[in-house]
Amino acid sequence: MEMKNINLPLIALRGMTVLPDMVIHFDISRKKSIHAVEKAMEKDTGARALRSIIEDFMLDIMYEIPKDSNIGSVTITEDVVEKKRAPVITMRA
């Protein structure tokens, strides 16, 4: 059987610094990551489409988190992306 080498784009974000001393953790499966990239590629606008997808599920927290200096990190899971639950917010120690 012949194996075909396929290069698939991945979103390999474990954490992304948003503000000084604040991190947003992405805990999303490879399958969901690939699906997001495929959706972005369908829009044919490159990185802007991927940014749009991420902003869609982060819109609420993008404006709320900077208001509270006690928040240390936020974890985004698949349930957050699918709008089934809120992000997990961890307060500073």
KAHUSUL-V543905 format. One record per backbone hydrogen bond with DSSP energy under -1.0 kcal/mol. CO is the residue of the C=O (numbers start at 1). NH is the residue of the N-H. Records with the same first field share a line. If there is no record, write none. Layout:
CO = NH  NH
This chain:
16 = 24
19 = 22
22 = 18
23 = 74
24 = 16
25 = 76
29 = 33
30 = 34
31 = 35
32 = 36
33 = 37
34 = 38
35 = 39
36 = 40
37 = 41
38 = 42
39 = 43
45 = 48
46 = 49  50
47 = 51
48 = 52
49 = 53
50 = 54
51 = 55
52 = 56
53 = 57
54 = 58
55 = 59
58 = 62
60 = 64
61 = 65
65 = 68
68 = 71
70 = 92
72 = 23
73 = 90
74 = 25
75 = 88
76 = 27
77 = 81
78 = 82
79 = 84  85
80 = 83
88 = 75
90 = 72  73
